[in-house]
Structure formats: structure tokens, C-alpha cells
Amino acid sequence: MVNVLLCGCCGFMGRMICECASTYEDVNIVAGVDINDDGQRKFPVYKAIENVSAPVDVIIDFSHPSLLDGVLEFAEKHHVPAVLATTGLSEEQKRKIAKASENVPLFFTANMSIGINVISELVKNAVSVLGLDYDIEIVEKHHRRKLDAPSGTALMLADAAASVREVPSEYIYDRHSVRKPRSVNDIGISAVRGGTIVGEHDVIFAGEDEVITISHSAGSRKVFAVGAIRAALFISGKDNGLYDMSALIKESMK
Ligand SMILES: NC(=O)c1ccc[n+]([C@@H]2O[C@H](COP(=O)([O-])OP(=O)(O)OC[C@H]3O[C@@H](n4cnc5c(N)ncnc54)[C@H](O)[C@@H]3O)[C@@H](O)[C@H]2O)c1
């Protein structure tokens, strides 16, 4: 049995994790952390992570960047592996995660769905074949409540494309601010916010007289919740280090 500490347990994703975890026999949420307790959880909810006293095997965090330091401190102090799913982290925070992973196993990805991680590989393959003749633009769409823009997933897809391009890439978020044609170095990233869109990502390759689009659409938050629970099971008992969805996919293919 894997005992989970769920950070952000009363938010949209936290509630979805609770719903999905109840279908796993080997996963038990023993405590939660949330500054806004909805009073509906079946486990104790703490306002501050440092006050959690229940013995836990793994942390799942879908909360807010302001909780990251607390999560990392708790994980390192008690040597508890953590699945870090909160987005909108700064570069400094990402460096802290890499440093902390020297002392505790951490699983970090901007997108917990298996499908997005598959299209990330497709994007790399497409860039290798299409080269610099095709301009890359990424368009992402999310619900009206989302705090960060562009999404962590859009940046993850841009990083995947940039990692195999033959020229240095520059991410362009605000074409309205300059009047000039796009450069070969550009990867354009645009964000749409509205309604209840769960998460849509299009990677557009625009060439001469031809456009190729690689798309992913999440139908519900369940895909992220299932991915996070699988990540929690995957990381329990692993050696210290930084893991992501590609490591999980590789292991499940063995
Ligand atoms: N990696 C992924 O696949 C993935 C998928 C969906 C959402 N997310 C990210 O997960 C995060 C949560 O998303 P959501 O839609 O559930 O948001 P939400 O606003 O519905 O839930 C966040 C919860 O965290 C709590 N919270 C905020 N700050 C806190 C703090 N300092 N300490 C304790 N609790 C705190 C809030 O009270 C709230 O209940 C966001 O960053 C979102 O972008 C990641």
C-alpha cells in the first residue's frame, strides 16, 4: 500500500485525484494540504505542510508555486519521494527541484498525461525530418481559471522542438509588440483562455504550401490524475534523482 500526502487536495485536480485514487487498491490518501479546506475530504487536511504528522510514502502536489519550497523541504527532511505537477514555476524553482533531487526521488513534469508525452516525442521526430523549412507555432487553450500563461505543457513542447533544431530557438510570446517578419529562430507560443477547456495543445509546422499540425486534447482532468497516481506508484522506492514521464513510459514498456 502506498500512503499519499496530497497537496492542493481541495482544488479541481486534488478532488479528481481523490476520485481516481479510490479505484486503486494499492493507493491510500492519508492526509492533505490546502489553505482552503472544503470540509469534504475523508482524511485530515493541514493548512501548512510542516504540520503534517501522518506517516506518508509519497507526496502528490497539484497546488500553487508558493507551496513548492514547503514541499521540497518536507520531502528532503523526511526522505519522501514527491510527484510535482504544479505549473507556473520560475527557472529558480526548477533549479531548486534539480538540486533537491540529489537527496530524494522527485518526479516532475508539466503534463501528467501519457498522450502529451507521446506527442512530445512526435514533435522531436517531426522537427528532425522537417528541419528549418517549416515554421513552428504552438497554440494552447485552457479554462478561464488557469493562472499561468503560456502553459507549462506549451513550454515543454517548445523545449522538445528546440532540443533537436539546428539553430538556437527564441520563444516569441508577444508578436504585437514588434513589427517585423518572423525569424527562422522563432518558436511562436500563443495562449487562449476561456470557459472550461481542460487543455488543448497544437504544434503547427507551417511550410511552403503545406501545414502539419500535431494536436492533443484532454477530455477531462482524469488523464492528469491517472498519470499522477501512476507516477506516485512508479517513484515509490526509486533511487534519488529527477524522473519524468518518459522514464515511466520506458519502465512500463519493459
Ligand atoms: N502537470 C499536470 O499535468 C497538470 C494538470 C492540471 C493542472 N496542473 C497544475 O496543478 C495546479 C493546480 O491546478 P488546479 O486546477 O487543481 O487548481 P485549483 O486552483 O483548483 O487548486 C489548487 C489548490 O491548491 C490550494 N493552494 C494554493 N496555494 C496553496 C498553498 N500555498 N498551500 C496549500 N494549498 C494551496 C488552493 O486552495 C486550491 O484548493 C496548477 O498549477 C495547474 O496548472 C498540472
The ligand as an ORCA input file, in Angstrom:
! r2SCAN-3c Opt
* xyz 0 1
  N       1.147     18.673    -14.533
  C      -0.112     18.466    -14.955
  O      -0.411     17.538    -15.715
  C      -1.199     19.398    -14.513
  C      -2.529     19.174    -14.896
  C      -3.535     20.008    -14.400
  C      -3.182     21.045    -13.555
  N      -1.871     21.258    -13.234
  C      -1.459     22.327    -12.325
  O      -1.822     21.935    -10.992
  C      -2.059     23.131    -10.234
  C      -3.441     23.035     -9.582
  O      -4.438     23.035    -10.592
  P      -5.994     23.082    -10.203
  O      -6.732     23.251    -11.495
  O      -6.348     21.954     -9.301
  O      -6.045     24.460     -9.402
  P      -7.032     24.870     -8.213
  O      -6.850     26.331     -8.019
  O      -8.397     24.329     -8.463
  O      -6.432     24.088     -6.941
  C      -5.269     24.481     -6.256
  C      -5.483     24.175     -4.781
  O      -4.258     24.474     -4.092
  C      -4.561     25.223     -2.922
  N      -3.416     26.090     -2.611
  C      -2.996     27.202     -3.275
  N      -1.893     27.715     -2.693
  C      -1.612     26.902     -1.642
  C      -0.588     26.908     -0.652
  N       0.369     27.848     -0.631
  N      -0.613     25.947      0.303
  C      -1.570     24.978      0.287
  N      -2.573     24.924     -0.628
  C      -2.582     25.871     -1.585
  C      -5.825     26.025     -3.256
  O      -6.535     26.374     -2.088
  C      -6.593     25.052     -4.154
  O      -7.505     24.243     -3.416
  C      -1.902     24.301    -11.210
  O      -0.562     24.781    -11.137
  C      -2.150     23.658    -12.563
  O      -1.573     24.363    -13.647
  C      -0.889     20.449    -13.677
*
